[in-house]
Amino acid sequence: MALLRAVKRYKRKLERKFTKQIKRVQFNIACDKEIILVAKVLAKRLEAPVYVVSEHALQLGLSEIAILAEDPVLKERLCRHLVQDHLLVPVTRPEPETLTKRALRVQNTLEFLRLVETKAGSPEVVREIMKQLLRDNE
């Protein structure tokens, strides 16, 4: 029994030590329940903590918003969208169908790699094909 208590104390000590090193700050905002549910489902599917998935999604979204905020026309459309679709509605619906251009490129690249891997048959052949493609693009 004493051994278990000692192990638990040591575990708590390590948790405190490493949590302080990360230096993350809690970001409390009001959020739609469905968005939280999507984050939890994705975290479970990716076998990662929810805060990691949420942080990554927030990082991606903010980088795209920063790019849109550079252009005055896109900035105005974005502000209109934020007010109409997020501020003035009681519930927001996550739309998985709408993908950004970057997400489409990633999706297309992954599909291309899957296709190459199934046609090539082995990872070594895939590596050679990718090396040849990269050499051709230089």
Summary of the structure (lengths in Angstrom):
residues: 138
radius of gyration: 22.1
end to end distance: 64.7
largest distance: 67.0
contacts: 255
relative contact order: 0.05
helix: 76%
strand: 0%
